[in-house]
């Protein structure tokens, strides 16, 4: 029976989930679109709008993202309980709104400043929906899967911006308009089987429904991201038509995002299990702080180096924060859209506040040489304080650190010789191979000889998600087929039978 099911499984395995990179490149396209809207002034509007419009555009976009992330995160998580509700309608709507907004921004010289501001608001609404859908999809993937593709997204986004900067006016305008269409199309094609459900859980029983335990690490990391965003926005706001404190629009600066993405991509590609990101966290904070401190000097080369370091350090932390919340959503069965919506809303609100505060300080004290030094000292002090008081002993995005240990695992460690039944053998192997809560559910069904179609219906998840979990289970257990997996299970059961202590002799006494 098991051999027959193994053959069936091998026939059903699709190559699609073994090479998902092309489909998931859509998140990188979305980030590239975001960078272009924030940092690049297209020549079609440069001769008409005042130079301050680039600053206004950043403030409006960040405020729009703050509002729409919070709004859509709440609304999408409270949809009626119907598994048949498709996400395509919202995805196509977001694509359309984003395309209209991009066209309006490109044609801003004819429409005027007010219409261009409205265009940025539309872009913010579109980007919030698309990003929430992309991040919601990443919660359905395995840890290394999401980590590698988020790193790849940062690389792709930086390359899009870098090369668009060197294109002609007409071609760069076409690129800007095409990016939301490309991201939305890849989103629909990649996530076509994922339904929207009330409260947006990760299926039934995918983790430990314990927000109280998740609240502390979630808010600690969000608070540190907010602090970095606040001062990142502040140094961007210190600008005027004559000079700027941080040349964020410099194409070399954007390549810092690519460097961060390459490092994370390599780390996750080489790791078989969850990598320890403690060193990456420390390096990202050091680069960010070093860049902030270099802003105190007015040399052009140092300003470019400072902008590069700040961008690299921030993108490191931004992606690591997304990975951390993905892990928390899996571990604690959190509401994915609310978790991401709040985190991103607070981040972009701090960006907007920082830009406004930086512009106000620059207008008042721009000619004072002590201003960059004061901003550097304040940001370093704030990051130091929040790191000391709000960061745990271990890197906060090691979600397994916060996950309560399974009682069976504790029992195995304390009493290795105790007899365990077939169900506990599954938990032994799950602990040994570091399977996630969702992977354990899939593993249990595989151990019974169930195929992908049965697992899909039983766990109420997409076929693509099932195959992704199966692929990651095979990879962690170093097997290539269901039969290999069942052989490991049989061997473990046999080992436990051999180690079982001899039964106690029960003496029966007949009473008179």
N, C-alpha and C positions, 0 to 999 in steps of 0.2 A: 504493500500500500504506500509506504513512504517513498519507495523508488519511483512509483508511478506519479506521485504528487511532485517529486523533484523534477521529473521530466516535464510535467505540465508547467511548472514554474519556469524552467529554462526556456520553454517555448514562448511564455508570456512576457519575458523580460524584454523591454524595449530599449534600444540604444539611446533614446532621447534623454533619459535622466543621467546617463553617463557622461554627457558632454553638454551641460546646460549653459556654458559660458556665453554663447552667442545670444541666447534669449535674455539672460540676466544683464547683458550689457546695457539694457534700457535704463537701469538706474544710473549708470555712468553718464549716459546721454542727458538724463534729467539734471544731474549735477552740473554738467557742462553748460546747459541752458541757464541754470541759476547763476553760475559765475559770469556768464556773458551779460546777463541783465544787470548784475551788480556793478561790474567793474569796467565795462567797455562802453565808450561813447562812439556811436556809429556816425561817420561823417555826414550822413543825411540830415542829422539834427544839430551837428556841432556849430554850424554857421548861424543858426537861428536862435537856439536856446542859450540863455546865460550859462556860464561855466558852473554856476551853482546847481544846475539841474541834475548833474550826476549825483550830487549829495542828496538832493530831494528824492531822487529815484531810489537811492539806497534806503532812506528812511521809510518811504511809502511801501517798498517791497517787504522790508522786515516787519513793519507793523501789520501789513496785510497777511503775511505768513503767520504771525502770532495769532491774529484773530481767526483765520480760517483753519489753522491746525486745531485750535481749541474747539471751534464750532463743529467742524466735520468729524473730529474725533469723538465728540459727544453724540452727534446725530447718527453717525454710522454704527455706533455701538448699541443703539437703542432701536434698531430696525425691528419690525415685526418678526416673530419667530416662524420664518418660512425658509426652508432650505432651498427652495426653488428661486429665490430672489437672485437675479444675475448681477454681477458687478460690472458687466459690459456697458450698461446704460450710463452709469456714472463715469466710467473710463472714457467712453466716446464723447461724453459731454465735456469732460476736462480737456480732452484733446482739442475739441472745437473752440472752447473758451481760450485755451492757451494760444492757439493759432491766431485767433482774432486779436488777442492782446499783443502778440508779437508783430502782426501786420500794422496795428495801430501805433506801436512804438516806433517801427521803422518809418512809418509815414507821418511821424510827429511834426515834421517841419511844415506840413500843410495843415494839420489839424490844430496845432497849438499846444501850449503847456498843459492846460487843464485836461484835454483829451488824452495826452500822453500819460498823465498821472492816473487817469481812469484805466488806461491800458495796463499799467503796472499792477493796479489792483486786480484786474482780471487775471493777469499772469500769476499773482500770488494765490488766487483761488484755485487755479488750475494746478499749480505746482503742489499745493498742499494735498489735494486729492490724489494726484499721481504718486507722491512720495508716501502717503499713508498706505496706499495699496501695495507699493513695492515693499515697504517694511513689513506690512501684514503678511506678505508672501514669504519673506525671509524667515518669519517665525515658524513656517512649516518645513524648513530645511534643517539639515544637521549643522553642528557648530562650524566645522571646517569649511563646509559648503558656503555658508553665509560669510564667514570671515574672508575666504579667498575672493569671493565675488565683490564684496564691499571694497577690498583693496584694489581690485581691478577697476572698479567704478571710479575711484579717485584718480587712477592713472589715465583712464579714458577721458574724464572730465578735464583734466589739465591739458591733455593733448588737443582736445577740441578747442579750448580757449586759446592755446598758444598758436595753433595754425590759423584759426579764424582771424586773429589779430593781424596776420600778415597777408590776408586775402584782400581782393579788391572790394570796393564798397558794395557793388551789386551782389557778388558772391557771398559776402559776409551777411548781407540781409537775407539771402535765400537760406543760408545755414541757420540763422536765428529762427526763421519761420518754420523750418523743417524739423527742428529738434523736438518740440512737443509732440508732433505727429509721430516721429520715430519712437520716442519713449513710450507713448501710449499704445502704439501698435505692438511693440514688443511685450508690453505689459499684458495686453489682451491675449496674445498668442501664448504666452508663458503661463498665465494664471487662469486659463479658461475654465478649469474645473473647480475653482475655489468659490464656494457660496458665501454670502454674507448672512450671518446669524445674529440673533439678539445677543447683546453683550459680547459678541465676537470672541467666544472662547476658542481654544485650539483643539476643538473636538471634545469628546466626552472623556473625562478622566485623564487628560493628558499630563497633568501635573498635580501639585499639591495646592489646593485652593486656599492659600494662606497669605492674604495681603499684609497682615500685621508683620510677618517676618520679612516680606519683601519691601515694606515701606522704608525702612532705615537705609539699606544700601541704595535703593532707588533715588531717594532724595539727597543722599550724600553726593552721589555722582552728578545728579542734575544741578546741585548747588555749585559744584566746582566748574561744570560746563558753563553755567550762567556767569560766574565770575570771569572766566576767560573771555566769554562773549562780550561782556560789558567793557572790558579794557581794550579788546580788539576793536570794538566799535568806536571807542573813545579816540584811539590813535588814528582811525580812518576819518573821524570827524574833524580832526585838526588839519584843515586844508583851506586854501583860498586860491583865487585865480593866479596869484604870484608863486606860491610854493605850497608844498604839502609835507606833513611830518612823516607819513608812510606811503610810499608809492605802490599801493595795492594793485593798481591797474597795470603795472609793469608786467609784460609777459613772462619775464624771468621769475617773478614772484609766484605766478600761477604754477610754475613747474615744481614748486615746493609741495603742492598737493600730490603731484605725481610721484615725488620721492617717498612721501609717506605711504602712498598706495603700494609702491613696489616693495617696500620693506614688509608691510603687513601681508602682501600676497606671498612673498617668499616664506615668511614665518609659518603661515597656515598651510602652504603647499607642502612643506617639509614635515609638518607635525601630523602624527597619526591620531592623536587624541587632542584634547584641548591644550593649547600651548600656554605656558606661563608668561603672561604679558607684563610682569612687574618691571623688567628692564625697559621695555618699550614705553611704559607709562612714565617712568623716571626720565628717560631721554626726551620724551615729548615735552614734559614740563620744563626741563632744562633748556631746550631749544627755544621754547616760547619766552621764558624769562630772559634768556640771553638776547633775543631779538628786541624785547621791550627795553632792556637796558642800553642797547646800542643806539636807540632812538635819541638818546641824550646828546649825541654827536651830530653835527650838521654836514659831515662829509657825504657827498652823493653816493660814493661806493658803499660806505657804511650804512646809509639809509636803505640801499637795495638789499644788502646782506641782512639787515634787520628785518625787512619785509619778508624776505625768503624764509628766515628762521621762524618768524611768527606764523606765517602761513603753514609751514611744515608741521610745527608743533601743534597748531590748532586742529589741522585736519587729522593728525594722529589721534588726538583726543576725541574729536567728533566721531570718527569711525569706531573707535574703541567703545565709546558710549553707546552707539547703536548696537554693537555686538553684545554689550553687557545687558541692555534692555531686552534684546532677543532672548538671551539666556534666562533672564528672570521670567519672561513670559512663559517659556517652556517649563521652568522649574516650578513655578508657583501658579501656573494656569491663570495668568493675569489677563485682564481685558486688554488686548493688544492695541486697539485703536486709541483707547484712552491713555495707555501708558506712553505710546509714541506721541500722541497729540499733545499731552501736557508737557512732555520733555521738550519737544520742538517749539511749542508755543512760548515757553519760558526762555528758551535759548534766543529766539528771534526778537522777543520783547527786550531782552538785554542788549542785543545788537542795536536796536532802534534807540533805546535810552542812551547807550554809549555814544552813538553818533551825534545825537542832539547835544549831550553834555560836552563832547569834544568840540563841537562847533561853537558852542557858547564860550567855552574856555579860550578857544583860539581867537574868537572875535575880541575878547577882552584882554587876553595876555599873550597874543601871538608873537609880539615883538620881545617878550621876556624870555631870556635864555634859560631861565630856571623852570619854565613850564614843562618841557619834555622830561627833565630830571624829576620833577614832582610827580608826573604821571607814572614814570617808571618805578619810583619808590612806592607809590600807592599800590600799583598793580602787584609788585613783588610781595609787598607786605600782605595784601589780601589773599594772594595765592598761597603764601606760606601759612597764614593763619587757617585758611580753610583746609589745607592739606593736613596740618597737624591735628585739628579738632574734628574734622569730618571724614577723614580717610581711615579705613580700618587697617589692621596690621597686615592683612593680605590684600592683593590687588582687588578692588571692588567688583570687577567684572568676572571673577571666578565664581559664577553663580552656584556651582556645586558646594562651595564653602558655606553658603547659607542654607543649603537644602538639608532638611532633617534626614538623618541616616535611617535607612530602612531597617526595621527591627530584625529582619532575617540576617542582614549583613552583620549587625552587632552580635547576634547569636553565634554566627559562624566564627567570628574573631574570638569570642569568649570561650566557646565550646566546640572546637574543631572536630572532635571525635563524635559529637552527637549525631544520631541518625536523623537524616532529613529525607523528606519524601520527594516525589518527582517535581512537584510545584516549586519546592525550595531549591532544587537543582537549577531551575531557570533563574532564580534570583542570585544564586552563587555565580553563575556564568555572567549575569548582567552586571554584577559588581566587578567581576574579574576583567571584563572587557569594556568597562566604563560606558555602558549603554545609557542613553537618556531615558526619561520616563516614557516618552512616546515610543522609542525604539524597543523598550521592554514589552509594551503592549503588542507591538508587531511581532516580536520574537516569540511571545507566548502563543500567538496564533500560528506562527510558522511551525512551532514545535508540535502542533497538533495536525500538521499536514495541510493547513489551509492555504489557498492560493490568493493572489493579489486581489482578485475580484471580490472574494469573500471578505478579506480584510478591509477593503474600501467601504463596503456596506456596513460592516460591523462597527467600524470606528468613525463613520460619517466623515470621511476625508476623501480627497481627490485621488484618482488613479495615479497621477504623476507623483503625488506626495507619498503614496504607499511605496512606489518603486524607488523613490529617493531614500526612504527609510531602510528598505531592504538592501539597497546598494551600500549604505553606510554600515549596516549590521555586518554584511559580508566583509567589508573592508576592515572593520575593527577586529573581527574574529578570524581574519585572514583565510576566508573560504571563498570558493568560486561557484558554489551551487547549493541548492537546498539540501541535497544529499550529504554534502560535506558538513553542513550545519547540524543535520540530524545525527551524523556520526559522532560529532563532538558531544552532543547531548547524550547519546547512548553510552559513550565512553565515560562521561562524568557520572551517569547513573550506576554503571558497573563498578566504578571506583568507590562510590559510596556504599554499595552492597558489600564489596570486599572489606571495607573498613568498618562495617557494622559489627559491634560487639556481639558475642554469643548471647543468645536469649537466656533469660532467667528461667530456671527450672521451677515450675510450679507444682508443688506437692499437694495432691488431693487426698484429703482425709475423710473417710466415710464415718459419719457420726452414728453411734448406736441408736 
